[in-house]
Amino acid sequence: MLEASQVGTVGDHSDRQPKRQTPFLRKAGIYVGVAFELPGTVLGGILVGYLADDYFQTSPWLLIGLTVIAFIGAMMRLIHWVRFFNRESDGDRGK
């Protein structure tokens, strides 16, 4: 006789193999993320500033202002990443 199998809940991935990610791949992924995040922030500020200047006819003031704000945001993220990498190299990743 056939027995009913237990159906897992939504999001239950018990039938899948555990993900095996090497430390090299993890670090490479983080570095690639940083490489796209920092310039992407500045380019986003430039794009939004350009479009806002075009819409409001305030050229070049919004472009300059939003680029400076985006650059400051990118530098704050850079400081965050430096602290993250420093903690990780010290072995305090769990904090």
C-alpha positions in Angstrom: 0.0 0.0 0.0 1.2 3.5 -0.7 2.0 5.8 2.2 1.3 9.5 2.1 4.6 11.4 2.1 4.9 14.3 4.4 4.7 17.6 2.5 7.1 20.4 3.6 6.0 23.9 4.3 6.6 26.8 1.9 10.2 27.7 1.8 11.4 24.4 3.2 14.4 23.4 1.3 15.3 20.3 3.2 15.4 18.2 0.0 18.2 20.4 -1.4 21.9 19.9 -0.6 23.4 22.4 1.7 25.1 25.2 -0.1 28.9 24.8 -0.1 30.5 28.2 -0.7 34.2 28.5 -0.4 35.7 31.5 1.5 37.3 32.6 -1.8 33.9 32.8 -3.6 32.3 34.6 -0.6 35.1 37.2 -0.6 35.0 37.5 -4.4 31.3 38.2 -4.3 31.7 40.8 -1.6 34.5 42.6 -3.5 32.4 42.5 -6.8 29.5 44.0 -4.8 31.7 46.8 -3.5 33.1 47.4 -6.9 29.6 48.0 -8.3 28.1 49.7 -5.3 30.5 52.6 -4.9 30.6 53.9 -8.5 27.0 53.0 -8.9 26.1 55.4 -6.1 27.9 58.3 -7.7 26.6 57.5 -11.2 23.1 57.3 -9.7 23.5 60.8 -8.2 24.7 62.1 -11.5 21.8 60.6 -13.4 19.2 61.8 -11.0 20.7 65.2 -10.8 20.8 65.5 -14.6 17.2 64.4 -15.0 16.0 66.7 -12.2 17.9 69.6 -13.8 16.3 68.9 -17.1 12.8 68.7 -15.5 13.1 71.8 -13.3 15.3 73.8 -15.7 17.9 74.5 -13.0 21.0 73.4 -14.8 23.6 72.7 -13.4 22.7 73.2 -9.7 20.8 70.0 -9.0 23.4 68.0 -10.9 26.2 69.4 -8.8 24.3 69.1 -5.5 23.1 65.5 -6.0 26.5 64.4 -7.3 28.1 65.8 -4.1 25.5 64.1 -1.9 26.0 60.8 -3.8 29.7 61.1 -3.4 29.4 61.7 0.3 27.1 58.6 0.5 29.6 56.5 -1.4 32.4 57.6 1.0 30.2 56.7 4.0 29.6 53.2 2.4 33.4 52.9 1.8 34.0 53.6 5.5 31.4 50.9 6.3 33.1 48.4 4.0 36.6 49.2 5.4 35.3 48.6 9.0 33.6 45.3 7.8 36.8 44.0 6.1 38.9 45.0 9.2 36.5 43.1 11.5 36.5 40.1 9.2 40.3 40.0 9.1 40.4 40.2 12.9 38.1 37.3 13.1 35.2 39.3 14.7 32.7 38.6 12.0 30.1 37.4 14.4 29.7 40.8 16.2 
